């Protein structure tokens, strides 16, 4: 069978927005085909199909929406993640 999945990730060293990196990776059959990274600010393709999608998404509204996710998805939850980790250590 074939498997397609998306992994969304927030990596942070502090609760400051500059110390947070948001990534969203798209996989097909365990092979990463395209990724958005907030440090790069755009989609990057790793396969022929991924490159075509990245090119299309970087020229459309998708990239603008994804750039906003660093603040709305990661920044809003860093305090929750940090607090729960610190209370368990």
NORPEWO-V19475 format. One record per residue. N is the residue number from 0. RES is the residue in three letters. SS is DSSP state (alpha for helix, beta for strand, coil for the rest). PSI is psi in whole degrees, -180 to 180 (999 if undefined). NEAR is the number of other ideal C-beta (glycine too) atoms within 12 Angstrom. Layout:
n:res:ss:psi:near
N:RES:SS:PSI:NEAR
N:RES:SS:PSI:NEAR
This chain:
n:res:ss:psi:near
0:UNK:coil:173:5
1:UNK:coil:146:9
2:UNK:coil:129:11
3:UNK:beta:131:17
4:UNK:beta:162:16
5:UNK:beta:136:18
6:UNK:beta:123:18
7:UNK:beta:135:23
8:UNK:beta:142:21
9:UNK:beta:121:29
10:UNK:beta:134:18
11:UNK:beta:150:26
12:UNK:coil:-19:13
13:UNK:coil:-180:14
14:UNK:coil:6:21
15:UNK:coil:140:15
16:UNK:alpha:-35:19
17:UNK:alpha:-21:16
18:UNK:alpha:13:19
19:UNK:beta:135:30
20:UNK:beta:128:26
21:UNK:beta:130:33
22:UNK:beta:149:29
23:UNK:beta:117:33
24:UNK:beta:139:27
25:UNK:beta:129:31
26:UNK:beta:147:22
27:UNK:beta:120:22
28:UNK:coil:49:14
29:UNK:coil:6:13
30:UNK:beta:124:20
31:UNK:beta:125:26
32:UNK:beta:-32:28
33:UNK:beta:150:36
34:UNK:beta:140:32
35:UNK:beta:133:38
36:UNK:beta:132:27
37:UNK:coil:-26:32
38:UNK:coil:-28:17
39:UNK:coil:-36:21
40:UNK:coil:12:19
41:UNK:beta:172:25
42:UNK:beta:143:34
43:UNK:beta:128:27
44:UNK:beta:147:26
45:UNK:coil:-9:20
46:UNK:coil:172:19
47:UNK:alpha:-45:14
48:UNK:alpha:-42:20
49:UNK:alpha:-38:25
50:UNK:alpha:-42:18
51:UNK:alpha:-43:17
52:UNK:alpha:-44:26
53:UNK:alpha:-43:31
54:UNK:alpha:-44:19
55:UNK:alpha:-46:18
56:UNK:alpha:-34:27
57:UNK:alpha:-19:24
58:UNK:coil:8:14
59:UNK:coil:-172:15
60:UNK:alpha:-15:12
61:UNK:alpha:-42:22
62:UNK:alpha:-36:26
63:UNK:alpha:-44:16
64:UNK:alpha:-40:17
65:UNK:alpha:-37:34
66:UNK:alpha:-34:25
67:UNK:alpha:-18:19
68:UNK:alpha:-28:27
69:UNK:alpha:-45:33
70:UNK:alpha:-46:20
71:UNK:alpha:-33:18
72:UNK:alpha:-49:25
73:UNK:alpha:-55:32
74:UNK:alpha:-39:26
75:UNK:alpha:-24:18
76:UNK:alpha:-7:21
77:UNK:alpha:-43:28
78:UNK:alpha:-40:17
79:UNK:alpha:-46:16
80:UNK:alpha:-45:22
81:UNK:alpha:-47:22
82:UNK:alpha:-43:13
83:UNK:alpha:-34:12
84:UNK:alpha:-40:13
85:UNK:alpha:-32:11
86:UNK:alpha:-16:9
87:UNK:alpha:-9:8
88:UNK:coil:999:7
